Amino acid sequence: MQPKDVKKVWDVVKNLVKNALVLEKEFGKPQDIEGGIKNGQLYFWQARNIVKKFH
């Protein structure tokens, strides 16, 4: 992976975390999120509450 590619991946990961936290705040609970990335654009198509805690 080239350094410029690492920056692109890092930007997508930061966007994913930011948006996942928005969903968690909106729904009031941690979310199990399904989605994908196409051409650097992040898409969520399903989110549901996490119902079991893992230790």
C-alpha positions in Angstrom: 0.0 0.0 0.0 1.3 3.4 -0.9 1.5 6.3 1.6 -1.2 8.2 -0.3 -3.5 5.1 -0.1 -2.9 4.9 3.7 -4.1 8.5 4.0 -7.3 7.7 2.0 -8.0 4.6 4.2 -7.3 6.6 7.3 -9.8 9.3 6.2 -12.5 6.7 5.5 -11.9 5.1 8.9 -12.1 8.5 10.7 -15.4 9.2 8.8 -16.7 5.7 9.8 -16.0 6.3 13.5 -17.5 9.8 13.4 -20.7 8.6 11.8 -20.9 5.5 14.0 -20.8 7.7 17.1 -23.6 9.9 15.6 -25.8 6.8 15.1 -25.0 5.6 18.7 -26.0 9.0 20.0 -29.2 9.1 17.9 -30.4 5.6 18.9 -29.1 5.9 22.5 -27.2 2.6 22.5 -24.2 1.1 20.7 -25.1 -0.1 17.2 -24.2 -3.1 15.1 -23.8 -1.4 11.8 -23.7 -2.8 8.3 -22.5 -0.8 5.4 -19.9 -0.4 2.7 -17.5 1.9 1.0 -17.6 2.7 -2.7 -15.2 5.1 -4.4 -14.3 6.4 -0.9 -17.9 7.2 0.0 -19.2 5.5 3.2 -22.7 4.0 3.1 -24.7 2.6 6.0 -27.7 0.4 5.1 -28.6 -1.1 8.4 -28.1 -0.4 12.1 -29.5 -2.2 15.1 -28.9 -2.1 18.9 -26.2 -4.4 20.3 -28.1 -6.5 22.8 -25.4 -8.7 24.3 -22.2 -7.4 26.0 -19.0 -9.3 25.4 -16.3 -9.4 28.0 
